[in-house]
Amino acid sequence: MNAIKIDVVNQKVSQVSISDELDDIYAQISNGCTTFTCVYGLDTADVIYADDEAMLKEIQGGFMLRSMKYPIVGNALILGTNLEGESVSPEVSVEFIENNMIWLDRSTAEDWASEVLSNPIQIIQLNDLRL
């Protein structure tokens, strides 16, 4: 199947051919990726696969799409999803991603990661809320 690779080092978006094996997804994300998170930032059934531990590794850069509220640190892969939840080639095009891309250089991505890691998400339990 086809996928779209987002390479933050070279600030390049390209189409790649991959299998649906986890090891192939990890290899395309690279930088020692062994676990990923799926980010929804598109108006299609496409999903951005990003290294879940990228902020804990050597940061090489980041990106965000104009429709996203927060950047992603590290490389990513875009795959589609069918009605059965299986990965398929994405609907979105390389050109669409290129035209909506905002690149973060290494320094900006490091600053973003540092801010996120120094302010962890607070979990609020429902019984803590006064409704």
N, CA, C and O atoms as a Tinker XYZ file with bonds, in Angstrom:
   524  protein
     1  N      0.843000   -1.175000    0.000000    73     2
     2  CA     0.000000    0.000000    0.000000    64     1     3
     3  C      0.884000    1.233000    0.000000    63     2     4     5
     4  O      2.065000    1.167000    0.342000    81     3
     5  N      0.307000    2.345000   -0.382000    73     3     6
     6  CA     1.022000    3.614000   -0.358000    64     5     7
     7  C      0.818000    4.305000    0.983000    63     6     8     9
     8  O     -0.179000    4.078000    1.669000    81     7
     9  N      1.757000    5.135000    1.338000    73     7    10
    10  CA     1.675000    5.966000    2.534000    64     9    11
    11  C      2.366000    7.284000    2.211000    63    10    12    13
    12  O      3.099000    7.381000    1.226000    81    11
    13  N      2.137000    8.281000    3.029000    73    11    14
    14  CA     2.822000    9.560000    2.872000    64    13    15
    15  C      3.776000    9.716000    4.047000    63    14    16    17
    16  O      3.369000    9.660000    5.207000    81    15
    17  N      5.053000    9.911000    3.728000    73    15    18
    18  CA     6.069000   10.074000    4.765000    64    17    19
    19  C      6.379000   11.556000    4.940000    63    18    20    21
    20  O      6.579000   12.285000    3.968000    81    19
    21  N      6.415000   11.980000    6.188000    73    19    22
    22  CA     6.805000   13.348000    6.536000    64    21    23
    23  C      8.172000   13.257000    7.191000    63    22    24    25
    24  O      8.314000   12.709000    8.284000    81    23
    25  N      9.176000   13.797000    6.515000    73    23    26
    26  CA    10.576000   13.734000    6.937000    64    25    27
    27  C     10.970000   15.112000    7.451000    63    26    28    29
    28  O     11.148000   16.042000    6.664000    81    27
    29  N     11.108000   15.250000    8.784000    73    27    30
    30  CA    11.392000   16.557000    9.371000    64    29    31
    31  C     12.846000   16.988000    9.204000    63    30    32    33
    32  O     13.140000   18.183000    9.236000    81    31
    33  N     13.750000   16.043000    9.029000    73    31    34
    34  CA    15.165000   16.388000    8.846000    64    33    35
    35  C     15.363000   17.104000    7.516000    63    34    36    37
    36  O     16.010000   18.150000    7.457000    81    35
    37  N     14.807000   16.541000    6.456000    73    35    38
    38  CA    14.943000   17.117000    5.121000    64    37    39
    39  C     13.771000   18.018000    4.743000    63    38    40    41
    40  O     13.739000   18.570000    3.643000    81    39
    41  N     12.804000   18.168000    5.658000    73    39    42
    42  CA    11.587000   18.940000    5.423000    64    41    43
    43  C     10.990000   18.574000    4.069000    63    42    44    45
    44  O     10.836000   19.403000    3.173000    81    43
    45  N     10.661000   17.282000    3.969000    73    43    46
    46  CA    10.176000   16.726000    2.711000    64    45    47
    47  C      8.967000   15.835000    2.956000    63    46    48    49
    48  O      8.909000   15.096000    3.939000    81    47
    49  N      8.011000   15.919000    2.052000    73    47    50
    50  CA     6.832000   15.056000    2.062000    64    49    51
    51  C      6.917000   14.194000    0.813000    63    50    52    53
    52  O      7.109000   14.710000   -0.288000    81    51
    53  N      6.774000   12.866000    0.980000    73    51    54
    54  CA     6.885000   11.984000   -0.179000    64    53    55
    55  C      5.973000   10.779000   -0.026000    63    54    56    57
    56  O      5.565000   10.421000    1.079000    81    55
    57  N      5.666000   10.166000   -1.148000    73    55    58
    58  CA     4.894000    8.929000   -1.142000    64    57    59
    59  C      5.862000    7.764000   -1.034000    63    58    60    61
    60  O      6.879000    7.720000   -1.725000    81    59
    61  N      5.534000    6.816000   -0.155000    73    59    62
    62  CA     6.344000    5.616000    0.016000    64    61    63
    63  C      5.427000    4.400000   -0.082000    63    62    64    65
    64  O      4.215000    4.501000    0.104000    81    63
    65  N      6.015000    3.277000   -0.371000    73    63    66
    66  CA     5.275000    2.023000   -0.429000    64    65    67
    67  C      5.648000    1.208000    0.802000    63    66    68    69
    68  O      6.829000    0.998000    1.079000    81    67
    69  N      4.638000    0.745000    1.545000    73    67    70
    70  CA     4.904000   -0.029000    2.754000    64    69    71
    71  C      3.955000   -1.223000    2.837000    63    70    72    73
    72  O      2.952000   -1.292000    2.126000    81    71
    73  N      4.295000   -2.152000    3.715000    73    71    74
    74  CA     3.377000   -3.242000    4.048000    64    73    75
    75  C      2.558000   -2.775000    5.250000    63    74    76    77
    76  O      2.775000   -1.673000    5.754000    81    75
    77  N      1.642000   -3.581000    5.704000    73    75    78
    78  CA     0.863000   -3.201000    6.884000    64    77    79
    79  C      1.461000   -3.779000    8.168000    63    78    80    81
    80  O      0.789000   -3.846000    9.197000    81    79
    81  N      2.718000   -4.193000    8.101000    73    79    82
    82  CA     3.416000   -4.726000    9.272000    64    81    83
    83  C      3.902000   -3.581000   10.166000    63    82    84    85
    84  O      4.331000   -2.539000    9.671000    81    83
    85  N      3.833000   -3.781000   11.469000    73    83    86
    86  CA     4.281000   -2.751000   12.413000    64    85    87
    87  C      5.731000   -2.364000   12.190000    63    86    88    89
    88  O      6.070000   -1.182000   12.237000    81    87
    89  N      6.591000   -3.346000   11.949000    73    87    90
    90  CA     8.015000   -3.051000   11.759000    64    89    91
    91  C      8.245000   -2.120000   10.578000    63    90    92    93
    92  O      9.166000   -1.304000   10.611000    81    91
    93  N      7.431000   -2.225000    9.540000    73    91    94
    94  CA     7.567000   -1.345000    8.384000    64    93    95
    95  C      7.149000    0.081000    8.745000    63    94    96    97
    96  O      7.778000    1.043000    8.304000    81    95
    97  N      6.097000    0.218000    9.538000    73    95    98
    98  CA     5.664000    1.545000    9.996000    64    97    99
    99  C      6.747000    2.162000   10.878000    63    98   100   101
   100  O      7.103000    3.327000   10.699000    81    99
   101  N      7.274000    1.387000   11.833000    73    99   102
   102  CA     8.360000    1.881000   12.692000    64   101   103
   103  C      9.559000    2.330000   11.865000    63   102   104   105
   104  O     10.136000    3.386000   12.124000    81   103
   105  N      9.931000    1.532000   10.874000    73   103   106
   106  CA    11.096000    1.850000   10.049000    64   105   107
   107  C     10.885000    3.142000    9.269000    63   106   108   109
   108  O     11.816000    3.936000    9.134000    81   107
   109  N      9.699000    3.362000    8.762000    73   107   110
   110  CA     9.427000    4.584000    8.001000    64   109   111
   111  C      9.434000    5.813000    8.905000    63   110   112   113
   112  O      9.921000    6.871000    8.506000    81   111
   113  N      8.901000    5.683000   10.115000    73   111   114
   114  CA     8.944000    6.806000   11.064000    64   113   115
   115  C     10.389000    7.045000   11.478000    63   114   116   117
   116  O     10.800000    8.191000   11.660000    81   115
   117  N     11.154000    5.987000   11.628000    73   115   118
   118  CA    12.594000    5.979000   11.943000    64   117   119
   119  C     12.914000    6.596000   13.303000    63   118   120   121
   120  O     12.034000    6.724000   14.153000    81   119
   121  N     14.163000    6.975000   13.503000    73   119   122
   122  CA    14.684000    7.532000   14.750000    64   121   123
   123  C     14.455000    6.593000   15.938000    63   122   124   125
   124  O     14.222000    7.046000   17.058000    81   123
   125  N     14.522000    5.282000   15.683000    73   123   126
   126  CA    14.370000    4.310000   16.755000    64   125   127
   127  C     12.945000    4.121000   17.235000    63   126   128   129
   128  O     12.738000    3.671000   18.362000    81   127
   129  N     11.970000    4.447000   16.427000    73   127   130
   130  CA    10.559000    4.324000   16.815000    64   129   131
   131  C     10.196000    2.870000   17.115000    63   130   132   133
   132  O     10.440000    1.977000   16.304000    81   131
   133  N      9.607000    2.648000   18.300000    73   131   134
   134  CA     9.125000    1.323000   18.674000    64   133   135
   135  C      7.679000    1.363000   19.149000    63   134   136   137
   136  O      7.093000    0.323000   19.450000    81   135
   137  N      7.115000    2.535000   19.217000    73   135   138
   138  CA     5.707000    2.697000   19.571000    64   137   139
   139  C      5.218000    3.993000   18.939000    63   138   140   141
   140  O      5.947000    4.984000   18.894000    81   139
   141  N      4.004000    3.981000   18.461000    73   139   142
   142  CA     3.494000    5.186000   17.813000    64   141   143
   143  C      2.124000    5.555000   18.356000    63   142   144   145
   144  O      1.436000    4.748000   18.981000    81   143
   145  N      1.759000    6.785000   18.099000    73   143   146
   146  CA     0.434000    7.276000   18.427000    64   145   147
   147  C     -0.231000    7.701000   17.133000    63   146   148   149
   148  O      0.448000    8.083000   16.180000    81   147
   149  N     -1.532000    7.638000   17.093000    73   147   150
   150  CA    -2.276000    8.035000   15.897000    64   149   151
   151  C     -2.945000    9.376000   16.154000    63   150   152   153
   152  O     -3.680000    9.547000   17.127000    81   151
   153  N     -2.678000   10.316000   15.269000    73   151   154
   154  CA    -3.188000   11.671000   15.406000    64   153   155
   155  C     -4.181000   11.931000   14.286000    63   154   156   157
   156  O     -3.905000   11.646000   13.121000    81   155
   157  N     -5.326000   12.467000   14.643000    73   155   158
   158  CA    -6.311000   12.847000   13.632000    64   157   159
   159  C     -6.200000   14.342000   13.426000    63   158   160   161
   160  O     -6.505000   15.117000   14.332000    81   159
   161  N     -5.773000   14.754000   12.261000    73   159   162
   162  CA    -5.655000   16.173000   11.966000    64   161   163
   163  C     -6.127000   16.481000   10.565000    63   162   164   165
   164  O     -5.856000   17.554000   10.026000    81   163
   165  N     -6.842000   15.524000    9.973000    73   163   166
   166  CA    -7.274000   15.662000    8.589000    64   165   167
   167  C     -8.788000   15.490000    8.501000    63   166   168   169
   168  O     -9.401000   14.893000    9.387000    81   167
   169  N     -9.375000   16.001000    7.459000    73   167   170
   170  CA   -10.825000   15.891000    7.272000    64   169   171
   171  C    -11.229000   14.603000    6.566000    63   170   172   173
   172  O    -12.374000   14.470000    6.133000    81   171
   173  N    -10.322000   13.668000    6.445000    73   171   174
   174  CA   -10.578000   12.380000    5.797000    64   173   175
   175  C    -10.445000   11.282000    6.851000    63   174   176   177
   176  O    -10.276000   11.570000    8.036000    81   175
   177  N    -10.522000   10.039000    6.421000    73   175   178
   178  CA   -10.311000    8.919000    7.341000    64   177   179
   179  C     -8.826000    8.613000    7.495000    63   178   180   181
   180  O     -8.456000    7.574000    8.043000    81   179
   181  N     -7.980000    9.513000    7.016000    73   179   182
   182  CA    -6.540000    9.322000    7.117000    64   181   183
   183  C     -6.055000    9.645000    8.526000    63   182   184   185
   184  O     -6.632000   10.470000    9.234000    81   183
   185  N     -4.971000    8.965000    8.906000    73   183   186
   186  CA    -4.419000    9.089000   10.250000    64   185   187
   187  C     -2.919000    9.356000   10.148000    63   186   188   189
   188  O     -2.227000    8.780000    9.308000    81   187
   189  N     -2.430000   10.238000   11.015000    73   187   190
   190  CA    -1.001000   10.519000   11.083000    64   189   191
   191  C     -0.409000    9.633000   12.175000    63   190   192   193
   192  O     -0.809000    9.717000   13.336000    81   191
   193  N      0.548000    8.782000   11.794000    73   191   194
   194  CA     1.248000    7.920000   12.738000    64   193   195
   195  C      2.543000    8.628000   13.124000    63   194   196   197
   196  O      3.365000    8.933000   12.261000    81   195
   197  N      2.727000    8.891000   14.425000    73   195   198
   198  CA     3.914000    9.596000   14.894000    64   197   199
   199  C      4.532000    8.837000   16.067000    63   198   200   201
   200  O      3.833000    8.144000   16.805000    81   199
   201  N      5.828000    8.972000   16.229000    73   199   202
   202  CA     6.563000    8.321000   17.315000    64   201   203
   203  C      6.037000    8.829000   18.654000    63   202   204   205
   204  O      6.116000   10.023000   18.943000    81   203
   205  N      5.508000    7.933000   19.459000    73   203   206
   206  CA     4.926000    8.302000   20.744000    64   205   207
   207  C      5.977000    8.792000   21.736000    63   206   208   209
   208  O      5.637000    9.461000   22.712000    81   207
   209  N      7.237000    8.472000   21.501000    73   207   210
   210  CA     8.307000    8.850000   22.429000    64   209   211
   211  C      9.293000    9.835000   21.800000    63   210   212   213
   212  O     10.417000    9.972000   22.282000    81   211
   213  N      8.890000   10.513000   20.741000    73   211   214
   214  CA     9.808000   11.407000   20.017000    64   213   215
   215  C     10.360000   12.522000   20.886000    63   214   216   217
   216  O     11.508000   12.929000   20.704000    81   215
   217  N      9.571000   13.026000   21.826000    73   215   218
   218  CA    10.046000   14.127000   22.668000    64   217   219
   219  C     11.062000   13.672000   23.706000    63   218   220   221
   220  O     11.703000   14.499000   24.354000    81   219
   221  N     11.211000   12.360000   23.866000    73   219   222
   222  CA    12.166000   11.818000   24.830000    64   221   223
   223  C     13.484000   11.433000   24.169000    63   222   224   225
   224  O     14.414000   10.988000   24.841000    81   223
   225  N     13.560000   11.605000   22.860000    73   223   226
   226  CA    14.754000   11.247000   22.089000    64   225   227
   227  C     15.416000   12.514000   21.552000    63   226   228   229
   228  O     14.950000   13.628000   21.792000    81   227
   229  N     16.503000   12.320000   20.827000    73   227   230
   230  CA    17.138000   13.463000   20.172000    64   229   231
   231  C     16.147000   14.034000   19.155000    63   230   232   233
   232  O     15.703000   13.335000   18.245000    81   231
   233  N     15.815000   15.293000   19.322000    73   231   234
   234  CA    14.813000   15.936000   18.471000    64   233   235
   235  C     15.489000   16.498000   17.227000    63   234   236   237
   236  O     16.490000   17.210000   17.302000    81   235
   237  N     14.913000   16.157000   16.093000    73   235   238
   238  CA    15.486000   16.581000   14.819000    64   237   239
   239  C     14.643000   17.634000   14.113000    63   238   240   241
   240  O     15.101000   18.238000   13.143000    81   239
   241  N     13.446000   17.860000   14.571000    73   239   242
   242  CA    12.545000   18.827000   13.952000    64   241   243
   243  C     11.113000   18.422000   14.217000    63   242   244   245
   244  O     10.848000   17.459000   14.937000    81   243
   245  N     10.196000   19.161000   13.631000    73   243   246
   246  CA     8.780000   18.871000   13.821000    64   245   247
   247  C      7.967000   19.509000   12.712000    63   246   248   249
   248  O      8.512000   20.093000   11.776000    81   247
   249  N      6.658000   19.389000   12.833000    73   247   250
   250  CA     5.764000   19.945000   11.823000    64   249   251
   251  C      4.362000   20.072000   12.391000    63   250   252   253
   252  O      4.039000   19.514000   13.440000    81   251
   253  N      3.556000   20.804000   11.687000    73   251   254
   254  CA     2.126000   20.795000   11.933000    64   253   255
   255  C      1.426000   21.166000   10.641000    63   254   256   257
   256  O      1.986000   21.854000    9.786000    81   255
   257  N      0.213000   20.708000   10.515000    73   255   258
   258  CA    -0.611000   21.094000    9.378000    64   257   259
   259  C     -1.455000   22.280000    9.800000    63   258   260   261
   260  O     -1.712000   22.461000   10.989000    81   259
   261  N     -1.882000   23.075000    8.863000    73   259   262
   262  CA    -2.659000   24.277000    9.178000    64   261   263
   263  C     -3.928000   23.971000    9.961000    63   262   264   265
   264  O     -4.424000   24.835000   10.684000    81   263
   265  N     -4.464000   22.760000    9.832000    73   263   266
   266  CA    -5.686000   22.372000   10.535000    64   265   267
   267  C     -5.429000   21.884000   11.960000    63   266   268   269
   268  O     -6.378000   21.613000   12.697000    81   267
   269  N     -4.171000   21.768000   12.356000    73   267   270
   270  CA    -3.825000   21.227000   13.668000    64   269   271
   271  C     -3.603000   22.336000   14.683000    63   270   272   273
   272  O     -3.172000   23.435000   14.334000    81   271
   273  N     -3.901000   22.039000   15.943000    73   271   274
   274  CA    -3.703000   23.009000   17.013000    64   273   275
   275  C     -2.313000   22.929000   17.628000    63   274   276   277
   276  O     -1.812000   23.906000   18.186000    81   275
   277  N     -1.686000   21.738000   17.520000    73   275   278
   278  CA    -0.387000   21.524000   18.145000    64   277   279
   279  C      0.550000   20.813000   17.169000    63   278   280   281
   280  O      0.105000   20.021000   16.338000    81   279
   281  N      1.854000   21.100000   17.275000    73   279   282
   282  CA     2.810000   20.431000   16.385000    64   281   283
   283  C      3.109000   18.999000   16.802000    63   282   284   285
   284  O      2.810000   18.574000   17.917000    81   283
   285  N      3.706000   18.276000   15.871000    73   283   286
   286  CA     4.189000   16.921000   16.105000    64   285   287
   287  C      5.702000   16.967000   15.998000    63   286   288   289
   288  O      6.244000   17.546000   15.057000    81   287
   289  N      6.382000   16.361000   16.953000    73   287   290
   290  CA     7.836000   16.300000   16.952000    64   289   291
   291  C      8.250000   14.999000   16.268000    63   290   292   293
   292  O      7.722000   13.930000   16.573000    81   291
   293  N      9.199000   15.103000   15.344000    73   291   294
   294  CA     9.723000   13.916000   14.669000    64   293   295
   295  C      8.991000   13.586000   13.383000    63   294   296   297
   296  O      8.007000   14.229000   13.018000    81   295
   297  N      9.497000   12.570000   12.710000    73   295   298
   298  CA     8.915000   12.115000   11.448000    64   297   299
   299  C      7.541000   11.502000   11.677000    63   298   300   301
   300  O      7.177000   11.154000   12.800000    81   299
   301  N      6.790000   11.379000   10.597000    73   299   302
   302  CA     5.458000   10.772000   10.696000    64   301   303
   303  C      5.104000   10.094000    9.387000    63   302   304   305
   304  O      5.777000   10.259000    8.370000    81   303
   305  N      4.038000    9.333000    9.443000    73   303   306
   306  CA     3.541000    8.596000    8.291000    64   305   307
   307  C      2.028000    8.788000    8.255000    63   306   308   309
   308  O      1.370000    8.738000    9.294000    81   307
   309  N      1.480000    9.006000    7.074000    73   307   310
   310  CA     0.029000    9.138000    6.933000    64   309   311
   311  C     -0.500000    7.920000    6.190000    63   310   312   313
   312  O     -0.043000    7.581000    5.098000    81   311
   313  N     -1.478000    7.276000    6.815000    73   311   314
   314  CA    -2.150000    6.123000    6.226000    64   313   315
   315  C     -3.656000    6.349000    6.288000    63   314   316   317
   316  O     -4.149000    7.102000    7.127000    81   315
   317  N     -4.371000    5.692000    5.394000    73   315   318
   318  CA    -5.821000    5.739000    5.432000    64   317   319
   319  C     -6.350000    4.632000    6.325000    63   318   320   321
   320  O     -5.598000    3.771000    6.783000    81   319
   321  N     -7.643000    4.667000    6.565000    73   319   322
   322  CA    -8.307000    3.647000    7.365000    64   321   323
   323  C     -9.610000    3.271000    6.673000    63   322   324   325
   324  O    -10.373000    4.146000    6.263000    81   323
   325  N     -9.869000    1.970000    6.542000    73   323   326
   326  CA   -11.128000    1.560000    5.922000    64   325   327
   327  C    -12.196000    1.327000    6.998000    63   326   328   329
   328  O    -11.935000    1.521000    8.185000    81   327
   329  N    -13.385000    0.916000    6.586000    73   327   330
   330  CA   -14.501000    0.732000    7.515000    64   329   331
   331  C    -14.261000   -0.377000    8.533000    63   330   332   333
   332  O    -14.894000   -0.395000    9.589000    81   331
   333  N    -13.356000   -1.297000    8.228000    73   331   334
   334  CA   -13.014000   -2.372000    9.165000    64   333   335
   335  C    -11.879000   -1.966000   10.105000    63   334   336   337
   336  O    -11.471000   -2.757000   10.955000    81   335
   337  N    -11.367000   -0.742000    9.963000    73   335   338
   338  CA   -10.284000   -0.259000   10.814000    64   337   339
   339  C     -8.906000   -0.661000   10.357000    63   338   340   341
   340  O     -7.928000   -0.459000   11.077000    81   339
   341  N     -8.811000   -1.234000    9.159000    73   339   342
   342  CA    -7.517000   -1.654000    8.633000    64   341   343
   343  C     -6.832000   -0.490000    7.931000    63   342   344   345
   344  O     -7.494000    0.410000    7.414000    81   343
   345  N     -5.517000   -0.513000    7.915000    73   343   346
   346  CA    -4.750000    0.519000    7.218000    64   345   347
   347  C     -4.832000    0.306000    5.718000    63   346   348   349
   348  O     -4.732000   -0.818000    5.228000    81   347
   349  N     -5.016000    1.404000    4.996000    73   347   350
   350  CA    -5.066000    1.410000    3.536000    64   349   351
   351  C     -4.323000    2.648000    3.050000    63   350   352   353
   352  O     -3.911000    3.482000    3.856000    81   351
   353  N     -4.151000    2.772000    1.749000    73   351   354
   354  CA    -3.525000    3.967000    1.192000    64   353   355
   355  C     -4.356000    5.197000    1.569000    63   354   356   357
   356  O     -5.584000    5.117000    1.610000    81   355
   357  N     -3.713000    6.321000    1.842000    73   355   358
   358  CA    -4.453000    7.517000    2.255000    64   357   359
   359  C     -5.241000    8.155000    1.110000    63   358   360   361
   360  O     -4.889000    8.022000   -0.062000    81   359
   361  N     -6.311000    8.845000    1.482000    73   359   362
   362  CA    -7.097000    9.610000    0.512000    64   361   363
   363  C     -6.388000   10.912000    0.156000    63   362   364   365
   364  O     -6.412000   11.345000   -0.996000    81   363
   365  N     -5.766000   11.525000    1.139000    73   363   366
   366  CA    -5.124000   12.825000    0.965000    64   365   367
   367  C     -3.895000   12.676000    0.067000    63   366   368   369
   368  O     -3.273000   11.614000    0.039000    81   367
   369  N     -3.548000   13.717000   -0.654000    73   367   370
   370  CA    -2.407000   13.670000   -1.573000    64   369   371
   371  C     -1.154000   14.290000   -0.958000    63   370   372   373
   372  O     -1.226000   15.069000   -0.008000    81   371
   373  N     -0.023000   13.928000   -1.517000    73   371   374
   374  CA     1.248000   14.538000   -1.116000    64   373   375
   375  C      1.172000   16.049000   -1.309000    63   374   376   377
   376  O      1.638000   16.806000   -0.457000    81   375
   377  N      0.595000   16.489000   -2.412000    73   375   378
   378  CA     0.498000   17.916000   -2.709000    64   377   379
   379  C     -0.328000   18.655000   -1.664000    63   378   380   381
   380  O      0.022000   19.769000   -1.272000    81   379
   381  N     -1.421000   18.047000   -1.209000    73   379   382
   382  CA    -2.244000   18.675000   -0.182000    64   381   383
   383  C     -1.439000   18.861000    1.104000    63   382   384   385
   384  O     -1.478000   19.926000    1.720000    81   383
   385  N     -0.712000   17.820000    1.503000    73   383   386
   386  CA     0.100000   17.906000    2.720000    64   385   387
   387  C      1.177000   18.975000    2.558000    63   386   388   389
   388  O      1.381000   19.784000    3.463000    81   387
   389  N      1.865000   18.991000    1.423000    73   387   390
   390  CA     2.901000   20.000000    1.175000    64   389   391
   391  C      2.331000   21.413000    1.264000    63   390   392   393
   392  O      2.960000   22.303000    1.835000    81   391
   393  N      1.151000   21.616000    0.704000    73   391   394
   394  CA     0.538000   22.953000    0.676000    64   393   395
   395  C      0.006000   23.395000    2.036000    63   394   396   397
   396  O     -0.255000   24.582000    2.234000    81   395
   397  N     -0.157000   22.471000    2.969000    73   395   398
   398  CA    -0.688000   22.804000    4.293000    64   397   399
   399  C      0.321000   22.582000    5.412000    63   398   400   401
   400  O     -0.040000   22.577000    6.589000    81   399
   401  N      1.576000   22.401000    5.046000    73   399   402
   402  CA     2.636000   22.073000    5.992000    64   401   403
   403  C      3.259000   23.324000    6.602000    63   402   404   405
   404  O      3.506000   24.314000    5.914000    81   403
   405  N      3.504000   23.256000    7.903000    73   403   406
   406  CA     4.293000   24.256000    8.619000    64   405   407
   407  C      5.431000   23.481000    9.276000    63   406   408   409
   408  O      5.189000   22.652000   10.153000    81   407
   409  N      6.662000   23.744000    8.861000    73   407   410
   410  CA     7.820000   23.023000    9.389000    64   409   411
   411  C      8.338000   23.703000   10.651000    63   410   412   413
   412  O      8.324000   24.931000   10.744000    81   411
   413  N      8.790000   22.924000   11.612000    73   411   414
   414  CA     9.460000   23.430000   12.800000    64   413   415
   415  C     10.923000   23.000000   12.724000    63   414   416   417
   416  O     11.221000   21.815000   12.568000    81   415
   417  N     11.821000   23.954000   12.833000    73   415   418
   418  CA    13.233000   23.591000   12.835000    64   417   419
   419  C     13.564000   22.908000   14.166000    63   418   420   421
   420  O     12.737000   22.855000   15.076000    81   419
   421  N     14.763000   22.401000   14.256000    73   419   422
   422  CA    15.179000   21.646000   15.444000    64   421   423
   423  C     14.997000   22.453000   16.725000    63   422   424   425
   424  O     14.456000   21.937000   17.703000    81   423
   425  N     15.433000   23.692000   16.738000    73   423   426
   426  CA    15.361000   24.525000   17.933000    64   425   427
   427  C     13.913000   24.764000   18.371000    63   426   428   429
   428  O     13.597000   24.663000   19.556000    81   427
   429  N     13.052000   25.076000   17.432000    73   427   430
   430  CA    11.642000   25.316000   17.754000    64   429   431
   431  C     10.979000   24.042000   18.269000    63   430   432   433
   432  O     10.196000   24.088000   19.218000    81   431
   433  N     11.289000   22.899000   17.644000    73   431   434
   434  CA    10.733000   21.623000   18.091000    64   433   435
   435  C     11.239000   21.271000   19.489000    63   434   436   437
   436  O     10.483000   20.747000   20.306000    81   435
   437  N     12.513000   21.556000   19.770000    73   435   438
   438  CA    13.061000   21.308000   21.106000    64   437   439
   439  C     12.360000   22.177000   22.148000    63   438   440   441
   440  O     12.025000   21.705000   23.234000    81   439
   441  N     12.139000   23.454000   21.809000    73   439   442
   442  CA    11.439000   24.364000   22.719000    64   441   443
   443  C     10.024000   23.868000   23.002000    63   442   444   445
   444  O      9.577000   23.885000   24.148000    81   443
   445  N      9.318000   23.425000   21.956000    73   443   446
   446  CA     7.965000   22.904000   22.121000    64   445   447
   447  C      7.973000   21.671000   23.036000    63   446   448   449
   448  O      7.167000   21.577000   23.961000    81   447
   449  N      8.873000   20.743000   22.778000    73   447   450
   450  CA     8.953000   19.522000   23.579000    64   449   451
   451  C      9.281000   19.845000   25.031000    63   450   452   453
   452  O      8.704000   19.253000   25.943000    81   451
   453  N     10.185000   20.760000   25.249000    73   451   454
   454  CA    10.559000   21.147000   26.607000    64   453   455
   455  C      9.359000   21.729000   27.358000    63   454   456   457
   456  O      9.148000   21.433000   28.534000    81   455
   457  N      8.588000   22.548000   26.674000    73   455   458
   458  CA     7.396000   23.138000   27.281000    64   457   459
   459  C      6.370000   22.058000   27.634000    63   458   460   461
   460  O      5.804000   22.068000   28.727000    81   459
   461  N      6.139000   21.156000   26.732000    73   459   462
   462  CA     5.164000   20.076000   26.969000    64   461   463
   463  C      5.622000   19.179000   28.108000    63   462   464   465
   464  O      4.825000   18.834000   28.981000    81   463
   465  N      6.888000   18.799000   28.112000    73   463   466
   466  CA     7.386000   17.886000   29.138000    64   465   467
   467  C      7.468000   18.537000   30.522000    63   466   468   469
   468  O      7.414000   17.838000   31.534000    81   467
   469  N      7.600000   19.866000   30.575000    73   467   470
   470  CA     7.660000   20.539000   31.873000    64   469   471
   471  C      6.274000   20.863000   32.421000    63   470   472   473
   472  O      6.146000   21.259000   33.580000    81   471
   473  N      5.245000   20.701000   31.611000    73   471   474
   474  CA     3.864000   20.954000   32.040000    64   473   475
   475  C      3.006000   19.749000   31.691000    63   474   476   477
   476  O      2.232000   19.793000   30.735000    81   475
   477  N      3.135000   18.669000   32.462000    73   475   478
   478  CA     2.381000   17.458000   32.123000    64   477   479
   479  C      0.878000   17.688000   32.192000    63   478   480   481
   480  O      0.392000   18.569000   32.900000    81   479
   481  N      0.174000   16.884000   31.450000    73   479   482
   482  CA    -1.282000   16.958000   31.413000    64   481   483
   483  C     -1.822000   16.601000   32.786000    63   482   484   485
   484  O     -1.368000   15.645000   33.415000    81   483
   485  N     -2.794000   17.375000   33.243000    73   483   486
   486  CA    -3.434000   17.085000   34.515000    64   485   487
   487  C     -4.700000   16.285000   34.255000    63   486   488   489
   488  O     -5.502000   16.624000   33.385000    81   487
   489  N     -4.861000   15.234000   35.015000    73   487   490
   490  CA    -6.054000   14.412000   34.889000    64   489   491
   491  C     -7.045000   14.842000   35.957000    63   490   492   493
   492  O     -6.724000   14.871000   37.145000    81   491
   493  N     -8.238000   15.172000   35.524000    73   491   494
   494  CA    -9.288000   15.610000   36.439000    64   493   495
   495  C    -10.346000   14.520000   36.474000    63   494   496   497
   496  O    -10.869000   14.114000   35.436000    81   495
   497  N    -10.651000   14.058000   37.652000    73   495   498
   498  CA   -11.688000   13.049000   37.800000    64   497   499
   499  C    -13.047000   13.724000   37.857000    63   498   500   501
   500  O    -13.168000   14.850000   38.342000    81   499
   501  N    -14.067000   13.040000   37.365000    73   499   502
   502  CA   -15.406000   13.614000   37.326000    64   501   503
   503  C    -15.901000   14.025000   38.707000    63   502   504   505
   504  O    -16.604000   15.027000   38.835000    81   503
   505  N    -15.545000   13.270000   39.737000    73   503   506
   506  CA   -16.014000   13.635000   41.072000    64   505   507
   507  C    -15.321000   14.890000   41.613000    63   506   508   509
   508  O    -15.734000   15.429000   42.640000    81   507
   509  N    -14.264000   15.359000   40.924000    73   507   510
   510  CA   -13.596000   16.598000   41.303000    64   509   511
   511  C    -14.301000   17.821000   40.740000    63   510   512   513
   512  O    -14.072000   18.940000   41.199000    81   511
   513  N    -15.152000   17.613000   39.754000    73   511   514
   514  CA   -15.850000   18.716000   39.108000    64   513   515
   515  C    -17.122000   19.062000   39.876000    63   514   516   517
   516  O    -17.814000   18.176000   40.376000    81   515
   517  N    -17.413000   20.307000   39.963000    73   515   518
   518  CA   -18.675000   20.748000   40.573000    64   517   519
   519  C    -19.605000   21.127000   39.435000    63   518   520   521
   520  O    -19.436000   22.161000   38.789000    81   519
   521  N    -20.572000   20.285000   39.207000    73   519   522
   522  CA   -21.500000   20.496000   38.085000    64   521   523
   523  C    -22.747000   21.212000   38.547000    63   522   524
   524  O    -23.641000   21.476000   37.743000    81   523
